[in-house]
Amino acid sequence: MLGPGPETLAVGAFVALLIGSWLFTRVRGGPAGERQSRKRHQEAQQREPPVDIGDVETVAIREFTDHHSGERRAVGKIEGFVVFVEAVPDSCAVTDVIRIKILSFNRGHTSATATYLESA
């Protein structure tokens, strides 16, 4: 009986290398981007938000995201602090500058929810 051919051994070695690389990144805490994101999240949990409920602020829309309710929300940042803005008109686009009012914080105070007031 013949053993596996060279092609089979090469494929097996390649698969083993891929699995080993994947396991190594998981053990080390993930790719650099994931580690940096996790570090920023931990730092955000340890600092006070730069805004208070009721504050009126001006932010640039960085992106749009879909809320779990299905509503489109704008994402802005204030001193690196993430703010999800509801009731943004469809005419608004990424990079538009808008005025918002802070409504609430998430449980860990690492982000806030705001409502759209007007385009700035």
C-alpha positions in Angstrom: 0.0 0.0 0.0 1.3 3.4 -1.0 1.4 6.4 1.4 0.1 9.9 0.6 1.6 11.6 -2.4 3.7 14.8 -2.2 0.7 17.0 -3.2 -1.4 15.6 -0.3 1.4 16.2 2.1 1.9 19.8 0.9 -1.8 20.5 1.2 -1.8 19.0 4.7 1.2 21.1 5.7 -0.5 24.2 4.4 -3.7 23.6 6.3 -1.7 22.9 9.5 0.2 26.1 9.0 -3.1 28.1 8.6 -4.6 26.5 11.7 -1.5 27.1 13.7 -1.4 30.8 12.6 -5.0 31.3 13.5 -4.5 29.7 16.9 -1.4 31.8 17.6 -3.3 35.0 16.8 -6.2 34.0 19.1 -3.9 33.2 22.0 -2.0 36.5 21.6 -5.3 38.4 21.7 -6.1 38.8 18.0 -4.8 40.9 15.2 -3.3 44.3 16.1 -6.5 46.2 15.1 -8.6 44.1 17.4 -6.2 44.5 20.3 -6.1 48.3 19.7 -9.9 48.5 19.6 -10.2 46.4 22.8 -7.6 48.7 24.5 -9.5 51.9 23.5 -12.8 50.3 24.8 -11.2 49.6 28.1 -9.7 53.1 28.3 -13.2 54.5 27.5 -14.7 52.6 30.4 -12.2 54.2 32.8 -12.8 57.8 31.9 -15.7 60.2 32.3 -17.7 61.0 29.2 -16.8 64.5 27.8 -20.5 65.4 27.6 -23.5 65.4 30.0 -27.1 64.6 29.3 -28.8 67.7 27.9 -25.6 69.1 26.3 -26.0 70.5 22.8 -22.9 69.7 20.7 -21.7 70.0 17.1 -20.3 66.9 15.4 -19.4 65.7 12.0 -21.1 62.5 10.8 -18.4 59.8 10.5 -20.7 57.0 9.2 -24.2 55.6 9.4 -25.2 52.4 11.2 -28.4 50.5 11.5 -29.8 50.3 15.0 -31.3 47.0 16.2 -34.7 48.6 15.8 -34.0 49.1 12.1 -33.6 52.8 12.4 -30.6 54.5 10.6 -28.3 56.3 13.1 -25.5 58.7 12.4 -22.2 58.1 14.3 -20.2 61.1 15.5 -17.4 61.5 18.0 -16.7 64.1 20.7 -13.1 64.0 21.9 -13.0 60.3 20.7 -16.3 59.5 22.6 -18.8 57.8 20.3 -22.3 59.3 19.9 -25.1 57.6 18.1 -27.5 60.2 16.7 -31.1 59.3 16.0 -33.7 61.1 13.8 -31.1 62.3 11.3 -32.8 63.4 8.0 -32.1 61.2 4.9 -30.6 64.3 3.3 -27.6 64.2 5.7 -24.5 62.5 4.5 -21.1 61.4 5.9 -18.9 64.5 6.7 -22.0 66.7 7.2 -21.7 68.8 10.4 -24.8 68.7 12.6 -26.0 70.0 16.0 -27.2 67.3 18.4 -28.6 67.0 22.0 -27.2 64.3 24.3 -30.1 62.1 25.5 -28.5 59.2 27.4 -25.5 57.0 27.9 -25.1 53.3 27.4 -24.7 51.1 30.5 -20.9 51.5 30.7 -21.0 55.2 29.7 -18.7 54.4 26.8 -21.0 55.9 24.2 -24.1 58.1 24.1 -27.4 58.5 22.3 -28.3 61.9 20.9 -31.0 63.4 18.8 -30.5 65.5 15.7 -31.4 69.2 16.1 -30.2 70.9 12.8 -27.5 71.0 10.2 -24.7 73.3 11.2 
